[in-house]
Amino acid sequence: MTPRLLFRSVAIAEAITWALLIAGMLMKYVLEVGEIGVQIGGFVHGLVFIAFGMTALLVGVNQHWSFRLTAIAMVAAIVPFGTIPLDRRFEKNGLLNGEWRQTRTADPRDHTRVSALLRWMLARPVLLACIMGIALVSIMATLLSIGPPGSIS
């Protein structure tokens, strides 16, 4: 799976979960049929929202995006369906081109500790997937223990 395919897949999934969450909110507040749609849609959206942020960070490091561009990518998921136009713009500007950087090149950006860590993790894809999965579950569990948005007083 290329960085482009990973980024695009999670961007589309994030937009789909926005639709699920909005549908759940319509069911709750307009149709008044209960909270199940918001509970399910919100949970799934939360997971994919966090996964998108993690994916944007991983792809951003791989593609040598600036800190600002990586932050914009990570924050794009806050806007409903914002990941789709972001993906299209990144595609148009060639920001998703290329493969995973598994070997060090002459590019000075490949000589940083972050790039070395990326290459080390890319050489161990199962470990990378496990670490990302554990991070995703840990972040989600922490957020669930805090409570839903708007519940902190």
N, CA, C and O of each residue as an XYZ file, in Angstrom:
612
protein
N       0.858     -1.175      0.000
C       0.000      0.000      0.000
C       0.906      1.239      0.000
O       1.796      1.372      0.839
N       0.667      2.112     -0.926
C       1.469      3.326     -1.047
C       0.974      4.389     -0.063
O      -0.143      4.291      0.444
N       1.796      5.396      0.207
C       1.313      6.498      1.056
C       0.044      7.136      0.498
O      -0.859      7.492      1.256
N      -0.025      7.281     -0.829
C      -1.208      7.871     -1.469
C      -2.452      7.040     -1.178
O      -3.486      7.586     -0.794
N      -2.361      5.727     -1.355
C      -3.520      4.860     -1.148
C      -3.944      4.839      0.316
O      -5.137      4.871      0.616
N      -2.985      4.785      1.222
C      -3.317      4.802      2.648
C      -4.017      6.106      3.015
O      -5.073      6.094      3.648
N      -3.424      7.232      2.614
C      -3.993      8.538      2.945
C      -5.401      8.668      2.367
O      -6.326      9.086      3.063
N      -5.558      8.311      1.102
C      -6.861      8.425      0.438
C      -7.896      7.520      1.114
O      -9.027      7.946      1.347
N      -7.527      6.297      1.426
C      -8.473      5.353      2.043
C      -8.973      5.869      3.382
O     -10.172      5.832      3.660
N      -8.059      6.348      4.208
C      -8.474      6.832      5.529
C      -9.225      8.156      5.394
O     -10.139      8.418      6.175
N      -8.863      8.996      4.423
C      -9.590     10.255      4.191
C     -11.037      9.972      3.797
O     -11.953     10.634      4.284
N     -11.245      9.007      2.932
C     -12.606      8.639      2.511
C     -13.373      8.032      3.681
O     -14.541      8.358      3.896
N     -12.721      7.152      4.438
C     -13.374      6.549      5.604
C     -13.779      7.623      6.609
O     -14.847      7.538      7.215
N     -12.927      8.633      6.785
C     -13.227      9.708      7.724
C     -14.464     10.483      7.269
O     -15.319     10.829      8.085
N     -14.556     10.752      5.976
C     -15.731     11.454      5.447
C     -16.999     10.606      5.612
O     -18.062     11.130      5.945
N     -16.880      9.314      5.380
C     -18.038      8.422      5.542
C     -18.509      8.425      6.994
O     -19.712      8.427      7.257
N     -17.567      8.423      7.935
C     -17.977      8.419      9.345
C     -18.589      9.750      9.752
O     -19.418      9.793     10.661
N     -18.190     10.850      9.090
C     -18.882     12.118      9.323
C     -20.348     11.966      8.931
O     -21.238     12.416      9.653
N     -20.596     11.329      7.787
C     -21.973     11.119      7.330
C     -22.750     10.273      8.338
O     -23.914     10.554      8.624
N     -22.101      9.235      8.875
C     -22.761      8.398      9.890
C     -23.112      9.200     11.130
O     -24.208      9.076     11.675
N     -22.168     10.025     11.570
C     -22.414     10.833     12.764
C     -23.533     11.845     12.518
O     -24.407     12.018     13.367
N     -23.512     12.503     11.380
C     -24.565     13.477     11.065
C     -25.925     12.787     10.953
O     -26.938     13.315     11.413
N     -25.937     11.599     10.336
C     -27.191     10.840     10.256
C     -27.690     10.476     11.658
O     -28.885     10.564     11.940
N     -26.778     10.073     12.520
C     -27.157      9.765     13.895
C     -27.704     10.979     14.624
O     -28.655     10.866     15.398
N     -27.108     12.138     14.381
C     -27.596     13.366     15.014
C     -28.979     13.741     14.490
O     -29.831     14.200     15.250
N     -29.201     13.544     13.189
C     -30.530     13.800     12.631
C     -31.565     12.852     13.246
O     -32.685     13.256     13.560
N     -31.171     11.594     13.411
C     -32.086     10.626     14.026
C     -32.423     11.041     15.458
O     -33.566     10.914     15.896
N     -31.427     11.532     16.173
C     -31.641     11.892     17.577
C     -32.434     13.190     17.718
O     -33.412     13.235     18.465
N     -32.034     14.227     17.023
C     -32.601     15.554     17.263
C     -33.781     15.917     16.363
O     -34.631     16.713     16.762
N     -33.848     15.352     15.165
C     -34.949     15.684     14.262
C     -36.041     14.619     14.330
O     -37.215     14.927     14.535
N     -35.634     13.367     14.155
C     -36.617     12.283     14.170
C     -36.941     11.809     15.588
O     -37.931     11.110     15.802
N     -36.108     12.189     16.547
C     -36.291     11.847     17.964
C     -36.500     10.344     18.176
O     -37.433      9.923     18.859
N     -35.613      9.549     17.578
C     -35.724      8.090     17.713
C     -34.687      7.515     18.678
O     -34.521      6.297     18.742
N     -34.004      8.349     19.411
C     -33.057      7.865     20.407
C     -31.605      8.191     20.052
O     -31.307      8.800     19.024
N     -30.733      7.764     20.937
C     -29.322      8.119     20.832
C     -28.447      7.075     20.160
O     -27.254      7.318     19.980
N     -28.982      5.938     19.784
C     -28.157      4.848     19.277
C     -27.345      5.260     18.044
O     -26.194      4.849     17.894
N     -27.937      6.068     17.164
C     -27.226      6.520     15.967
C     -26.032      7.390     16.307
O     -24.974      7.273     15.688
N     -26.201      8.268     17.296
C     -25.095      9.138     17.718
C     -24.039      8.314     18.449
O     -22.842      8.542     18.273
N     -24.470      7.370     19.255
C     -23.508      6.551     19.992
C     -22.642      5.726     19.039
O     -21.419      5.693     19.176
N     -23.270      5.074     18.092
C     -22.517      4.245     17.138
C     -21.737      5.128     16.173
O     -20.535      4.935     15.986
N     -22.413      6.093     15.560
C     -21.749      6.989     14.612
C     -20.618      7.773     15.259
O     -19.558      7.957     14.661
N     -20.846      8.228     16.475
C     -19.823      8.994     17.188
C     -18.612      8.148     17.527
O     -17.479      8.611     17.396
N     -18.835      6.913     17.962
C     -17.726      6.027     18.299
C     -16.893      5.697     17.068
O     -15.666      5.800     17.088
N     -17.573      5.298     15.993
C     -16.856      4.950     14.756
C     -16.133      6.179     14.209
O     -14.978      6.091     13.793
N     -16.814      7.321     14.212
C     -16.186      8.545     13.728
C     -14.962      8.897     14.579
O     -13.927      9.299     14.047
N     -15.081      8.749     15.872
C     -13.948      9.041     16.757
C     -12.735      8.182     16.428
O     -11.613      8.682     16.355
N     -12.965      6.896     16.232
C     -11.852      6.001     15.879
C     -11.197      6.402     14.563
O      -9.972      6.479     14.472
N     -12.011      6.655     13.552
C     -11.461      6.971     12.232
C     -10.852      8.375     12.235
O      -9.871      8.618     11.532
N     -11.409      9.289     13.005
C     -10.846     10.633     13.146
C      -9.420     10.549     13.703
O      -8.507     11.186     13.178
N      -9.241      9.781     14.739
C      -7.911      9.603     15.334
C      -6.995      8.887     14.344
O      -5.833      9.262     14.188
N      -7.517      7.857     13.674
C      -6.712      7.126     12.683
C      -6.272      8.046     11.552
O      -5.158      7.913     11.045
N      -7.136      8.982     11.148
C      -6.759      9.918     10.096
C      -5.624     10.817     10.556
O      -4.678     11.059      9.806
N      -5.711     11.313     11.781
C      -4.637     12.144     12.314
C      -3.315     11.398     12.352
O      -2.273     11.950     11.999
N      -3.356     10.153     12.777
C      -2.145      9.329     12.824
C      -1.617      9.061     11.414
O      -0.409      9.087     11.181
N      -2.522      8.807     10.488
C      -2.136      8.559      9.098
C      -1.511      9.810      8.486
O      -0.495      9.731      7.796
N      -2.124     10.960      8.742
C      -1.586     12.223      8.212
C      -0.175     12.466      8.750
O       0.701     12.923      8.016
N       0.040     12.164     10.015
C       1.374     12.328     10.604
C       2.376     11.375      9.951
O       3.473     11.789      9.577
N       2.007     10.119      9.815
C       2.893      9.126      9.215
C       3.225      9.478      7.766
O       4.391      9.460      7.372
N       2.209      9.795      6.982
C       2.430     10.140      5.574
C       3.185     11.461      5.471
O       4.047     11.614      4.605
N       2.873     12.411      6.338
C       3.571     13.692      6.329
C       5.060     13.543      6.571
O       5.865     14.195      5.906
N       5.434     12.697      7.509
C       6.859     12.444      7.762
C       7.480     11.757      6.555
O       8.574     12.120      6.122
N       6.785     10.768      6.013
C       7.307     10.044      4.856
C       7.496     10.957      3.645
O       8.482     10.834      2.919
N       6.555     11.868      3.431
C       6.579     12.718      2.244
C       7.388     14.003      2.451
O       7.461     14.841      1.552
N       7.985     14.156      3.615
C       8.759     15.371      3.947
C       7.907     16.633      3.907
O       8.373     17.689      3.480
N       6.643     16.521      4.357
C       5.820     17.711      4.440
C       6.369     18.601      5.545
O       7.006     18.120      6.482
N       6.122     19.885      5.431
C       6.512     20.805      6.499
C       5.629     20.541      7.723
O       4.593     19.883      7.630
N       6.063     21.067      8.861
C       5.267     20.940     10.084
C       3.883     21.545      9.855
O       2.870     20.964     10.244
N       3.850     22.725      9.217
C       2.592     23.425      8.965
C       1.656     22.587      8.098
O       0.470     22.461      8.405
N       2.185     22.015      7.018
C       1.358     21.223      6.113
C       0.852     19.955      6.807
O      -0.300     19.562      6.622
N       1.705     19.324      7.596
C       1.297     18.133      8.345
C       0.201     18.492      9.345
O      -0.769     17.750      9.497
N       0.354     19.621     10.023
C      -0.665     20.060     10.986
C      -1.987     20.356     10.288
O      -3.052     20.003     10.795
N      -1.921     21.006      9.122
C      -3.146     21.280      8.348
C      -3.833     19.968      7.993
O      -5.053     19.854      8.112
N      -3.061     18.983      7.562
C      -3.638     17.678      7.210
C      -4.302     17.031      8.418
O      -5.394     16.472      8.307
N      -3.645     17.107      9.565
C      -4.197     16.483     10.769
C      -5.473     17.178     11.234
O      -6.384     16.529     11.748
N      -5.538     18.491     11.055
C      -6.681     19.274     11.521
C      -7.843     19.243     10.524
O      -8.978     19.547     10.890
N      -7.572     18.884      9.284
C      -8.612     18.890      8.246
C      -9.811     18.034      8.607
O     -10.921     18.305      8.149
N      -9.611     17.017      9.412
C     -10.710     16.114      9.767
C     -11.736     16.775     10.683
O     -12.836     16.249     10.857
N     -11.393     17.913     11.265
C     -12.347     18.609     12.136
C     -13.516     19.152     11.318
O     -14.649     19.189     11.797
N     -13.245     19.567     10.101
C     -14.283     20.098      9.218
C     -15.032     18.923      8.591
O     -14.404     18.048      7.994
N     -16.345     18.884      8.713
C     -17.071     17.773      8.088
C     -16.721     17.623      6.606
O     -16.808     18.572      5.827
N     -16.330     16.427      6.252
C     -15.967     16.046      4.882
C     -14.723     16.789      4.373
O     -14.442     16.768      3.174
N     -13.990     17.432      5.256
C     -12.819     18.217      4.866
C     -11.661     17.392      4.345
O     -10.782     17.920      3.664
N     -11.645     16.113      4.652
C     -10.524     15.280      4.203
C     -10.571     14.995      2.707
O      -9.538     14.721      2.096
N     -11.752     15.057      2.114
C     -11.873     14.777      0.673
C     -11.237     15.887     -0.169
O     -10.387     15.588     -1.008
N     -11.616     17.156      0.024
C     -10.930     18.191     -0.759
C      -9.440     18.283     -0.435
O      -8.633     18.609     -1.305
N      -9.078     17.999      0.803
C      -7.656     17.995      1.163
C      -6.915     16.927      0.361
O      -5.850     17.197     -0.194
N      -7.461     15.738      0.298
C      -6.846     14.660     -0.468
C      -6.714     15.054     -1.937
O      -5.674     14.827     -2.555
N      -7.745     15.630     -2.480
C      -7.714     16.039     -3.903
C      -6.651     17.112     -4.144
O      -5.934     17.068     -5.144
N      -6.555     18.068     -3.230
C      -5.550     19.128     -3.381
C      -4.140     18.557     -3.253
O      -3.249     18.920     -4.021
N      -3.937     17.665     -2.285
C      -2.614     17.049     -2.118
C      -2.248     16.234     -3.356
O      -1.101     16.250     -3.805
N      -3.226     15.527     -3.898
C      -3.001     14.742     -5.115
C      -2.620     15.662     -6.272
O      -1.657     15.397     -6.990
N      -3.373     16.732     -6.447
C      -3.129     17.679     -7.538
C      -1.732     18.297     -7.440
O      -1.078     18.522     -8.458
N      -1.278     18.570     -6.219
C       0.019     19.209     -6.004
C       1.168     18.212     -5.862
O       2.296     18.607     -5.566
N       0.888     16.921     -6.072
C       1.941     15.909     -6.027
C       2.469     15.609     -4.637
O       3.560     15.058     -4.496
N       1.711     15.963     -3.607
C       2.176     15.768     -2.230
C       2.027     14.334     -1.738
O       2.497     13.995     -0.653
N       1.376     13.496     -2.532
C       1.191     12.098     -2.142
C       1.955     11.150     -3.061
O       1.814      9.932     -2.952
N       2.762     11.702     -3.962
C       3.516     10.874     -4.899
C       4.646     10.130     -4.200
O       5.195     10.592     -3.200
N       4.973      8.982     -4.744
C       6.121      8.237     -4.250
C       5.749      7.057     -3.374
O       4.589      6.832     -3.028
N       6.768      6.332     -3.040
C       6.624      5.135     -2.201
C       7.040      5.464     -0.769
O       7.407      6.596     -0.452
N       6.972      4.452      0.077
C       7.460      4.602      1.440
C       8.983      4.704      1.401
O       9.642      3.963      0.671
N       9.526      5.608      2.173
C      10.975      5.842      2.195
C      11.652      4.835      3.129
O      11.859      5.113      4.310
N      11.986      3.692      2.598
C      12.581      2.636      3.408
C      14.100      2.661      3.395
O      14.736      1.954      4.177
N      14.688      3.458      2.524
C      16.145      3.559      2.481
C      16.549      5.022      2.574
O      15.820      5.918      2.151
N      17.707      5.234      3.129
C      18.255      6.582      3.288
C      18.773      7.078      1.944
O      19.446      6.347      1.217
N      18.452      8.325      1.623
C      18.918      8.927      0.374
C      19.889     10.060      0.691
O      20.205     10.312      1.854
N      20.353     10.727     -0.338
C      21.258     11.861     -0.156
C      20.520     13.106      0.353
O      21.151     14.068      0.790
N      19.198     13.083      0.294
C      18.401     14.214      0.771
C      18.715     14.464      2.249
O      18.612     13.541      3.057
N      19.095     15.687      2.619
C      19.427     15.976      4.016
C      18.280     15.685      4.983
O      18.515     15.415      6.161
N      17.049     15.740      4.495
C      15.903     15.446      5.362
C      15.846     13.977      5.760
O      15.156     13.618      6.714
N      16.568     13.126      5.035
C      16.626     11.702      5.373
C      17.661     11.406      6.452
O      17.831     10.251      6.843
N      18.344     12.421      6.930
C      19.407     12.230      7.912
C      18.984     12.660      9.310
O      19.832     12.891     10.172
N      17.691     12.767      9.539
C      17.184     13.143     10.865
C      16.815     11.893     11.655
O      16.663     10.809     11.091
N      16.675     12.059     12.950
C      16.262     10.931     13.805
C      14.842     10.472     13.468
O      14.538      9.280     13.517
N      13.983     11.427     13.128
C      12.598     11.081     12.781
C      12.583     10.215     11.527
O      11.859      9.221     11.470
N      13.381     10.587     10.516
C      13.447      9.791      9.289
C      14.038      8.414      9.560
O      13.589      7.422      8.986
N      15.030      8.349     10.419
C      15.626      7.055     10.769
C      14.592      6.173     11.476
O      14.501      4.977     11.200
N      13.820      6.761     12.383
C      12.769      6.013     13.078
C      11.707      5.543     12.093
O      11.233      4.410     12.178
N      11.333      6.412     11.161
C      10.360      6.025     10.138
C      10.864      4.822      9.345
O      10.133      3.847      9.166
N      12.091      4.882      8.876
C      12.647      3.762      8.096
C      12.686      2.482      8.934
O      12.379      1.399      8.437
N      13.061      2.614     10.200
C      13.116      1.449     11.085
C      11.728      0.821     11.225
O      11.581     -0.400     11.175
N      10.698      1.684     11.405
C       9.333      1.182     11.567
C       8.785      0.613     10.253
O       8.070     -0.389     10.266
N       9.111      1.240      9.133
C       8.636      0.732      7.846
C       9.245     -0.626      7.522
O       8.647     -1.420      6.797
N      10.422     -0.890      8.054
C      11.051     -2.206      7.849
C      10.378     -3.276      8.702
O      10.633     -4.467      8.522
N       9.529     -2.860      9.619
C       8.805     -3.767     10.519
C       7.317     -3.417     10.480
O       6.784     -2.892     11.457
N       6.639     -3.700      9.366
C       5.254     -3.246      9.202
C       4.280     -3.828     10.228
O       3.322     -3.160     10.616
N       4.512     -5.044     10.663
C       3.603     -5.623     11.668
C       3.755     -4.865     12.983
O       2.764     -4.556     13.644
N       4.984     -4.572     13.355
C       5.227     -3.801     14.576
C       4.626     -2.403     14.454
O       4.009     -1.907     15.397
N       4.805     -1.766     13.297
C       4.233     -0.436     13.065
C       2.716     -0.478     13.203
O       2.127      0.382     13.857
N       2.085     -1.471     12.593
C       0.625     -1.602     12.682
C       0.187     -1.829     14.132
O      -0.814     -1.267     14.576
N       0.934     -2.649     14.864
C       0.598     -2.902     16.276
C       0.740     -1.640     17.114
O      -0.122     -1.343     17.942
N       1.818     -0.900     16.906
C       2.028      0.342     17.658
C       0.933      1.352     17.345
O       0.404      2.005     18.244
N       0.598      1.474     16.070
C      -0.464      2.416     15.703
C      -1.815      1.963     16.263
O      -2.613      2.788     16.710
N      -2.066      0.661     16.238
C      -3.306      0.141     16.808
C      -3.389      0.385     18.304
O      -4.434      0.788     18.814
N      -2.292      0.141     19.009
C      -2.254      0.379     20.457
C      -2.435      1.864     20.750
O      -3.159      2.231     21.675
N      -1.783      2.715     19.967
C      -1.930      4.161     20.160
C      -3.378      4.581     19.922
O      -3.924      5.381     20.683
N      -3.999      4.051     18.877
C      -5.391      4.375     18.560
C      -6.315      3.975     19.711
O      -7.151      4.765     20.149
N      -6.159      2.758     20.188
C      -7.002      2.269     21.289
C      -6.740      3.074     22.560
O      -7.677      3.402     23.288
N      -5.482      3.392     22.831
C      -5.142      4.160     24.036
C      -5.741      5.559     23.993
O      -6.296      6.031     24.985
N      -5.632      6.218     22.853
C      -6.198      7.570     22.718
C      -7.707      7.512     22.861
O      -8.297      8.334     23.562
N      -8.335      6.548     22.202
C      -9.794      6.440     22.259
C     -10.247      6.115     23.683
O     -11.225      6.688     24.164
N      -9.552      5.210     24.354
C      -9.921      4.863     25.728
C      -9.778      6.064     26.658
O     -10.618      6.278     27.532
N      -8.728      6.838     26.473
C      -8.536      8.037     27.288
C      -9.669      9.025     27.051
O     -10.228      9.577     27.999
N     -10.006      9.249     25.781
C     -11.083     10.178     25.472
C     -12.430      9.689     25.996
O     -13.238     10.489     26.469
N     -12.679      8.380     25.916
C     -13.934      7.837     26.439
C     -14.005      7.960     27.960
O     -15.081      8.169     28.521
N     -12.858      7.831     28.620
C     -12.862      7.970     30.080
C     -13.129      9.413     30.497
O     -13.686      9.659     31.567
N     -12.732     10.369     29.652
C     -13.009     11.781     29.914
C     -14.497     12.055     29.715
O     -15.107     12.819     30.462
N     -15.066     11.420     28.698
C     -16.496     11.580     28.423
C     -16.723     12.199     27.065
O     -15.779     12.689     26.446
N     -17.954     12.188     26.587
C     -18.252     12.735     25.259
C     -18.018     14.239     25.208
O     -18.006     14.909     26.241
N     -17.832     14.763     24.006
C     -17.641     16.210     23.873
C     -18.793     16.970     24.513
O     -19.956     16.600     24.354
N     -18.466     18.027     25.232
C     -19.480     18.834     25.867
C     -19.882     18.351     27.252
O     -20.689     19.000     27.918
N     -19.330     17.212     27.704
C     -19.724     16.683     29.005
C     -18.854     17.204     30.145
O     -19.197     17.031     31.314
N     -17.732     17.839     29.813
C     -16.831     18.348     30.856
C     -17.379     19.684     31.344
O     -17.642     20.595     30.558
N     -17.545     19.778     32.670
C     -18.067     21.044     33.205
C     -17.166     21.618     34.243
O     -17.457     22.680     34.794
